[in-house]
Amino acid sequence: MNLHNKTAEELHQLYKEGKVSSKEILDPLFKRIESMDPKMGSFLRTSKKRAYEQGEKLDLKRKNGETLGPLAGVPFAVKDNLHIKGEISTAGSKILNNYRAPFSATSCRKLEAADALFIGKTNCDEFAMGSSTENSGFQLTRNPWDLNLVPGGSSGGSAAAVAARLVPFALGSDTGGSIRQPASFCGILGLKPTYGRISRFGLVAYGSSLDVVGPMARSVHDLQMAMEVMAGPCPHDSTSLPQKGASFLQKSLSLEGVRIGVPWHFLENLAPQAKALFEKTIKDLTARGAEIVEVDLDLLRYSLPVYYILATAEASTNLARFDGIRLGHRSPKAKNLNEIYTLSRDEGFGNEVKRRILLGTFVLSSGFQEAYYQKGQKVRTLLIEMYKKAFEACDFIATPTTPFSAFPIGAK
């Protein structure tokens, strides 16, 4: 049946109807991982024993006529900055090389409670800092469509694994594009939900006011299934939204009366190939009845510098906990307390993480906090107001996911 080609929705239906066992679902996936992933590097670790044990329990549950969860029989992978109880969580960093999670992230716990089968942890840029998965502390991940290209980042391992049919869906995290961009580079779908829609509890923090957890898959229906399980309030996360999970999919394909905003002026200098594909998409939306309206998003030109001020400021604070005392690698060369701090962090953190810690510490330092950090927060507020105004004129805003396609490894 080529089960590795099936979507999560199709696998769940086959399993629910008793047409396949959990072993029949898992076997072809692990065989593909073993044969393909050594060249691609999407997984840091697989959890084969755990997956088959979960599957056996699920088969027994089905045999006994018990109610199956909404993701019964569906394997999933998790970006390595999300905790699964009992599993190693490194966030792609050597400083957490041997950290075994004592609890599960809310998102992962909900997926397992819905009878999904966890199969392994995927590679990522260290502490989710990067756009190509070249900044992992452990290995390089390659794009499954062309092994000379990057898969995007920082959730590049999850994107590559889904695109290569090693797993039907996977979790990523998005702080500044880390779900959406690798999904685009690998030709799959990635959803960055509204901040707080999915709990951040159990996600290793990068920029806490920006981080979100989200699903990556090959079909909209699979994103919907994962979202309906994971969304909802969490008592461990004060920033989670109080609304409970709801249906995230409208079955109707009609766009009659729907207004879609396009920031044409902001997109004037888009690369020719990206522009052509985007304009084709807009024509398709118009053909389905959508009304295209122009919106002003010109302030977006300030979004990247604001991101690099606010995200790195939060990162410098969040990563201070990895000090070689309570958390993280401790240098064997250290001879005193000061050397424990400095040598442990120097050996454990990669270059990109060090750069962002330095930048974040600088913008928060005395004499510069008002000039950079506080000004960045003010511009962030202006960007929020800009979007509020734009949404007065439309229901959705459409832009290209990325301004270019996957680039060669080492090119940047």
C-alpha positions in Angstrom: 0.0 0.0 0.0 3.1 2.3 0.1 2.0 3.4 3.6 4.9 5.9 3.8 3.2 8.0 1.1 -0.1 8.2 3.0 -1.0 11.4 4.8 -1.8 11.4 8.5 -5.5 11.6 7.7 -5.3 8.5 5.5 -3.2 6.5 8.0 -5.6 7.3 10.8 -8.5 6.1 8.7 -6.8 2.9 7.7 -5.8 2.2 11.3 -9.3 3.0 12.7 -10.9 0.7 10.2 -8.6 -2.2 11.3 -6.9 -2.5 7.9 -3.4 -2.1 9.2 -1.5 -2.6 12.5 0.8 -0.2 14.1 3.7 -2.4 13.1 2.7 -2.2 9.4 2.7 1.6 9.7 6.0 1.9 11.5 8.0 -0.7 9.7 8.3 1.1 6.3 9.0 4.5 8.0 11.9 3.1 10.1 13.3 1.3 7.0 13.2 4.6 5.0 14.9 6.4 7.9 17.6 3.8 8.1 18.2 3.8 4.4 17.8 7.5 3.5 18.5 9.6 6.6 22.3 8.9 6.9 22.7 11.0 3.7 20.0 13.6 4.7 20.5 14.0 8.4 17.0 15.0 9.4 16.8 13.0 12.6 19.2 13.4 15.6 17.7 10.4 17.3 14.9 7.9 16.6 12.9 6.2 19.4 12.1 2.9 17.7 11.6 0.8 20.9 9.2 3.5 22.4 7.3 3.7 19.1 6.7 0.0 18.8 5.7 -0.3 22.5 3.2 2.5 22.1 1.9 0.8 18.9 1.4 -2.5 20.7 -0.6 -0.8 23.5 -2.7 0.9 20.8 -3.3 -2.3 18.9 -4.6 -3.9 22.2 -6.8 -0.8 22.8 -8.3 -1.3 19.4 -8.8 -5.0 19.9 -10.6 -4.4 23.1 -13.0 -2.0 21.4 -11.9 1.0 23.4 -12.3 4.5 21.9 -9.3 5.5 19.8 -7.8 9.0 19.9 -8.2 11.4 16.9 -4.6 10.6 15.8 -4.6 6.9 16.5 -1.9 5.1 14.4 -0.3 8.3 13.1 3.5 8.6 13.6 5.0 12.0 14.3 8.5 13.5 14.9 9.5 16.4 17.1 12.0 19.2 16.7 14.7 18.7 19.3 13.8 21.9 21.3 10.6 20.3 22.5 10.6 18.0 25.5 9.4 14.4 25.5 9.6 12.8 29.0 12.5 10.4 29.2 14.0 11.5 25.9 17.2 13.5 25.2 16.5 17.2 24.4 19.4 19.1 23.1 17.8 22.0 21.2 20.6 21.3 18.6 23.3 22.4 21.1 26.3 20.6 22.6 25.7 22.4 25.8 22.6 20.2 26.3 24.2 17.1 24.9 23.1 14.7 27.7 20.0 16.5 29.0 17.1 14.0 29.4 13.7 15.7 29.8 11.9 15.0 33.1 8.5 16.0 31.6 6.8 16.4 28.2 5.9 19.6 26.4 2.1 20.2 26.5 2.0 19.9 22.7 3.7 16.5 22.7 1.8 15.2 25.7 -1.5 16.0 23.9 -0.4 14.3 20.7 0.5 11.1 22.6 -2.8 11.3 24.5 -4.5 11.4 21.1 -2.8 8.0 20.3 -0.2 9.5 17.9 3.1 7.5 17.8 6.3 9.4 18.6 9.2 8.2 16.5 12.1 10.6 17.1 13.7 14.0 17.4 14.7 16.1 14.4 17.7 18.3 13.8 17.5 22.1 14.1 19.7 25.2 14.2 21.2 25.5 17.7 18.5 26.9 20.1 16.4 27.6 16.9 18.9 30.4 15.8 19.3 30.1 12.1 17.5 29.8 8.7 19.3 26.8 7.2 19.9 24.1 9.8 23.6 24.6 9.2 24.0 26.0 12.7 23.2 22.7 14.5 25.8 21.6 17.0 25.7 18.0 15.8 25.2 17.6 12.0 24.1 19.1 8.7 20.6 18.5 7.4 20.2 18.4 3.6 17.2 19.2 1.5 15.6 15.9 0.4 14.9 17.2 -3.1 18.5 18.2 -3.7 21.1 17.1 -1.2 23.3 20.1 -2.2 20.7 22.6 -0.9 19.7 23.6 2.6 16.3 22.5 3.9 15.7 25.9 5.6 15.6 26.5 9.3 15.5 26.4 12.1 13.0 23.5 11.9 14.9 22.1 8.9 15.0 18.5 10.3 11.3 18.4 10.7 10.7 19.8 7.2 13.1 17.5 5.5 11.7 14.4 7.3 8.1 15.2 6.3 9.1 16.0 2.7 11.1 12.8 2.4 8.1 10.7 3.6 10.0 9.6 6.7 7.0 10.7 8.8 3.5 12.1 7.9 3.8 15.1 10.2 6.2 16.8 12.6 6.4 19.6 15.1 8.5 22.7 14.6 8.8 26.0 16.4 8.7 29.5 14.8 10.3 32.7 16.2 11.0 34.5 13.0 10.0 32.2 10.2 11.4 28.8 11.5 8.3 26.8 10.5 7.2 28.7 7.4 10.5 29.1 5.7 11.8 25.4 5.9 8.3 24.3 4.9 8.6 26.5 1.8 12.1 25.3 1.0 11.1 21.6 1.2 7.8 21.9 -0.6 5.5 21.0 2.3 3.0 23.0 4.5 3.9 24.6 7.8 1.6 26.6 10.1 2.7 29.2 12.6 -0.4 29.5 14.8 -1.4 32.6 16.7 0.9 33.3 19.6 -0.6 31.4 22.6 -2.9 29.1 20.6 -0.5 26.2 21.4 1.2 26.1 24.8 4.9 26.9 24.9 5.3 24.8 28.0 8.2 22.4 27.4 9.7 24.4 24.5 13.3 25.4 25.1 13.0 29.2 25.0 14.7 31.4 22.4 12.6 34.6 22.3 9.7 34.1 24.7 7.5 36.8 23.3 7.8 35.5 19.8 8.2 31.7 20.1 5.3 29.4 18.9 4.9 25.7 18.4 3.3 24.5 15.2 2.8 21.5 12.9 4.4 20.7 9.5 2.8 18.3 7.1 2.0 17.5 3.4 -1.7 18.3 3.6 -3.9 21.0 5.1 -6.1 18.3 6.6 -3.1 16.9 8.5 -2.3 20.4 9.9 -5.9 20.7 11.0 -5.9 17.3 12.8 -2.7 18.2 14.7 -4.0 21.7 15.5 -7.3 20.5 16.9 -5.4 18.2 19.3 -2.7 20.6 20.4 -4.6 24.0 20.6 -6.1 25.2 23.9 -5.3 26.6 27.3 -2.5 25.2 29.5 -2.2 25.7 33.3 1.6 25.7 32.9 1.7 28.6 30.4 0.3 31.9 31.4 0.6 33.2 27.8 -1.6 30.4 26.4 -5.0 31.6 25.1 -8.1 30.7 27.1 -10.1 29.5 24.1 -10.4 25.7 23.7 -9.6 23.9 20.5 -12.1 24.2 17.7 -12.4 23.2 14.1 -9.6 24.8 12.1 -10.8 23.8 8.6 -13.6 25.2 6.4 -14.6 22.5 3.9 -15.9 25.0 1.4 -13.5 26.0 -1.3 -15.5 29.1 -2.3 -13.9 32.5 -1.7 -16.9 34.5 -2.7 -16.9 37.8 -0.7 -13.5 37.1 0.9 -11.2 40.1 0.8 -7.5 39.3 0.5 -5.0 42.1 1.1 -1.8 42.3 -0.9 1.1 44.8 0.0 2.0 45.3 -3.7 4.2 48.3 -3.0 6.3 46.4 -0.4 6.7 43.5 -2.9 7.8 45.7 -5.9 11.5 44.4 -5.8 10.6 40.8 -5.4 12.8 38.4 -7.4 11.3 37.5 -10.8 10.6 33.8 -10.1 9.0 34.4 -6.7 7.0 37.3 -8.1 5.7 35.2 -11.0 4.6 32.3 -8.7 3.0 34.7 -6.3 1.1 36.5 -9.0 -0.1 33.1 -10.3 -1.4 32.3 -6.8 -3.3 35.6 -6.6 -4.9 34.9 -10.0 -6.0 31.5 -8.7 -7.5 33.1 -5.6 -9.3 35.7 -7.8 -10.7 32.9 -10.0 -12.2 31.3 -6.8 -14.1 34.5 -6.1 -11.7 36.4 -3.8 -11.5 40.2 -4.0 -7.9 41.5 -4.0 -7.4 44.8 -2.2 -4.1 46.6 -1.7 -2.8 47.2 1.8 0.0 49.3 3.1 2.7 47.2 5.0 5.7 49.4 4.1 6.7 49.5 7.8 7.8 45.9 7.4 11.1 47.1 6.2 11.9 47.8 9.9 10.8 44.3 11.0 14.2 42.6 10.6 16.2 45.0 12.6 13.5 45.1 15.3 13.5 41.3 15.4 17.3 41.1 15.8 17.0 43.6 18.7 14.1 42.0 20.6 14.7 38.4 19.9 18.4 38.5 20.8 17.7 40.5 24.0 15.3 37.8 25.1 17.8 35.1 24.0 20.6 36.6 26.1 18.4 36.4 29.1 16.9 33.0 28.4 20.3 31.4 27.7 21.9 32.7 30.9 20.5 29.6 32.7 22.9 27.4 30.8 25.8 28.1 33.1 27.6 24.8 33.8 26.2 24.8 37.3 22.5 24.0 37.2 22.1 23.3 33.5 24.3 22.3 30.6 27.8 21.2 29.8 30.4 21.8 32.5 34.0 22.3 31.2 36.5 19.7 32.5 39.2 22.4 32.1 37.6 24.7 34.7 39.6 25.3 37.8 37.4 27.9 39.6 33.9 29.3 39.5 34.6 32.0 36.9 36.1 29.4 34.6 33.1 27.1 35.0 30.9 29.9 33.7 33.2 31.1 30.9 34.7 27.9 29.6 31.5 25.9 29.8 29.6 28.4 27.7 32.5 28.9 25.3 32.7 25.1 24.7 29.0 24.5 24.7 27.6 27.3 22.5 28.2 27.5 18.8 29.2 30.7 17.0 25.7 31.8 15.9 24.4 31.5 19.5 27.4 33.4 20.8 26.8 36.2 18.3 23.1 36.5 19.3 23.9 36.5 23.0 26.5 39.2 22.5 24.1 41.3 20.5 21.2 40.8 23.0 23.4 41.6 25.9 24.6 44.8 24.2 21.1 46.1 23.4 20.1 45.5 27.1 23.2 47.1 28.5 23.4 50.3 30.5 23.4 53.3 28.1 22.1 51.4 25.1 18.8 49.9 26.4 16.8 53.1 25.6 18.5 53.6 22.3 17.9 50.1 21.0 15.7 47.8 23.1 13.1 50.3 24.1 13.0 51.8 20.6 12.6 48.4 19.2 9.6 47.8 21.4 8.0 51.1 20.2 8.5 50.1 16.6 7.0 46.7 17.3 3.9 48.5 18.6 3.8 50.5 15.4 3.9 47.3 13.4 1.0 45.9 15.4 -1.0 49.0 14.7 -0.1 48.8 11.0 -1.6 45.3 10.8 -4.7 46.3 12.7 -5.3 49.0 10.2 -4.7 46.6 7.2 -7.2 44.1 8.6 -9.9 46.7 8.6 -9.8 46.5 4.8 -9.4 42.7 4.4 -9.9 39.3 5.9 -6.5 37.8 5.0 -3.1 39.1 3.9 -1.2 37.3 1.3 2.6 37.5 0.8 5.2 35.1 -0.5 6.5 32.7 2.2 10.1 33.4 1.2 11.6 35.8 -1.3 13.7 33.0 -2.8 14.0 29.2 -2.9 16.4 26.9 -1.1 20.0 28.0 -1.5 23.2 25.8 -1.7 24.8 24.6 1.5 27.6 27.0 2.5 26.4 29.8 0.2 25.5 32.1 3.1 
